[in-house]
Amino acid sequence: MKFQLIDRIEAWEPMRTLRASKATSIYEDYWQPSEAGPVVPAGIVLEALCQAGAWLVLLSSEHRKRAALLNIAEVTVLRDAGRGAVLRLEVEVTQAGARTASVDGTVRVDGEPILIARRIMCAFVDADRFDDPAETARTAATLLGAGPLDAPARSAS
């Protein structure tokens, strides 16, 4: 993934759940003005959540499969996230087959939900069609806290 919106994968269970985080920074390029000050656009928050789901598929398949977004049935935006907010991303697989999966997810800031997405449908595609496998392994190791030069990280349940 070239446009990375995940800073850390905190825990995951293969093809079940993943928890990750993204700390917002004044140096991001995406800030949107609002009456309360700059906020993260809801589309960026949703993209971060979808990336969490994609990482769950990548990790669960030992980096062989990638999730390609097909459809999102429902998205509810509850409030905005401002500068300095830490997005806590939680995804859960609700259905999985050999070629597709459906994921539900929630983004929280300070423990409060700010965005909920239901039935994020994705297809599994060969990951090496999109990314260099060695680079994917390095990025996964970094996100899991193993360091960029370590071997692909293991489940942190």
N, C-alpha and C positions, 0 to 999 in steps of 0.2 A: 504494500500500500504506500503510495507516494505521498498522499495528503493525509498525514497521520494526526488524528484527533484524540489519541489515547496516550496518556503518559505512563500509566502503570496498570498491569493486570494484577489484581489483588488476590483473586481466588477463582478456580474454575473446576468443574466436573465435566468430563467428556460427554458431549451432546446432551447436557442437562442445563448447566448454569454457568455464568461468568459474571464476575464483578470487576469493574475497572474504574479508573478515575482520570479526569482531565482538569488540570488547574488552568484557569484563564489568566491572561497576562495583558498588561497594557500594550505589549509589543505585537499582539495579534493584529491581523489585517482586516478582520471581519466585523468590527464593532458597528453597531447600528444606533443612531441617536434615538432617544426617547425622552419623555418628560422627566423621568427619574435619573437620567444620565445614560451613558452608553450601555447597551445590553448585547448579549450574544444573540444573533438571529435564531429564531426557532428552527430554521432549516439546518443550521450548523449543529445545534443540539441534537436534532434527529439524526444527522449524519454520524455524529459521534456514537450514538446508540446503535446504529446499523453497523458501524465498524466494530463495536464490541461483539455483535452477533457474528460478524465475519471472522473475527479472531477466534471465537469459540469453534467454528467449523474448521479453521486452519489448524488449531491446536489439537482438536479431536481426531483429525485425519492425519496427524503427524506431518502437517504442511503439504499434503498431497491434494487436498480439495479446498476450494475457495467458494464463498457464498456470493452469488450474483443476485442482486435484488430484482425481484419480479413485481412485487406489489406490497402496499401497506394498506390494510383494511381500515384502520382507525388511528388517528393521532389526536390527542387532547393536550393542548398547551395550557398549563395552569398559572404560570407566572414566568417572569423573565429572570435571567441570570446576569448580574452585573460584573464589572471588573473585579478580579480577585476571587471570584467564586470558584469553588472546586465542584465540578460535576461528578457525581457518583452514578455510574452507569451499571445497571443490572439487567441482564437478559436471561430468559428461560426458554428452552425449547419446549413447545407445546405439542408438536407433531413432527415426526421425522420418518422419512422413507429412504430408499436407496439413492434417489436423485434430487429430492427436495426436503425442505424443512420449513416449519412455521415457528416464529419466535415472538414472544411478548417481551416488552421492556419498559423500564422506568428510569428516569433521570431525576436525581435528588440533589438539592443544595441545602446544606445545613439540616439534613434529615427530612426535609419537606419535598414532596414530589413537585417537579416543575413541568415535566412532560411525560406522558404515558402513550405508548404505541402498542397496538394489538394486531396480531396476525401479520407480522412482517414475513412475507413469503419469499424464500430464496431458493435458487437452483444451485446444485453443486457442479462446479466446473474444475477442470484440472488447473491447479494453482500455477504450475510452471508455464502456462500459456500467458500469464500476466506478469509474473514477478520471477526474478532470479531466486531459485531455492536457497542458495547460500545466504543471500541478503535477507530473505524471509526468516531463516533460522536465526541470524544475528539480531534482527529486530525483535523477534519473539523472545529471545534470551534477555534482551535489554528490558522489554516490557515486563517480564516476569521477575526482574531483579537479579538475574544470573550474570549479567555483564555482557557486553557486545561480542566478546571473543569466546565465550563458553559454548558448549554443545547445546543443541536445542533443549529448552527447559521442559521439566516434567510438570505434571498436574500439581497444583498447590491447593488442595482441598481443605 
